Amino acid sequence: MEISWFEIAAQIVNFFVLLIILQYFFYKPITKAMADRKERILKAEKAADSKMSEAEELIKTYDDKIEDIESEKRVF
């Protein structure tokens, strides 16, 4: 069996061409989609945190009102 250097060189070139094509059509779009998704998730997480803090403030306000009502009820 004889080694054909032309075939080896052609396979190496084909491999690098395949890598370039895969990077152009798959790797870059997928990484861009992943970055966009990460950004959307971070925005949603930030919005959820702000809503949670608002809810905690409302709970505290309602608890204070309930305590005031309870104290008024005890007086009468």
N, C-alpha and C positions, 0 to 999 in steps of 0.2 A: 504494500500500500504506500503510495507516494503522497507527500504533503504538497498541496497546491497553495503556494503563497498568495496567489491571486484570490483564491476563495477565502482564505483567512482574512486578507485585507478587506475584501468586499463585505464579509460578515461583520467586521469591526465597524466599517463605515455605516452599514445598515443598522447596526445596533445604536450608534450615536444619532442617526437620523430618526430612529424610532423614539429615542429618549427626548429629542427636541420636539417631535410631534406630540408625544404624550404630555410634555410639560406645557406646551402651548394650548392644547385642547382640553386637558384635564386638570393638571396640577394648579395652574394659575386660577382658572375659574372656581375650582373647589376651595382653594385657600381664600379667595375673595368672598365666596358665599359663607365660609366659616367665620371670617372676620365680620361680615355684615350681621350674621346671626348672633355673634358674641356681643356686638354693639346693641342689637335689639334686646337681648337678654339683660344687659347691664341697665338699659333705660327702663325696662319693665321692673327690674329689681329696685331701682331708685324710686320709681313711682310707688311701688308697693311699700317701701320703707316710709315714704312720706305719708301715705295713707294710714299706715300702721301708727305712726306718731300722732296723726290727727285723731285716730280712734282712741288711742290711749289718753289724749287730752280730754276727749268727750267722756270717756269712762270716769276720769278723775272729776270732771265737772258734775256728772250725774251722781257720783258717789258723794260729793260735797252737798249737793242738793238733797239727797236722801238723808244725810246726816242732819242737815238743817231741819228737814221735815220731822225726823225722829225726835230731835231736841224740842221742837215746838209742840209735838204731840205729848211729850213727857211733861211739859209745863202745864198743859191744860188737863 
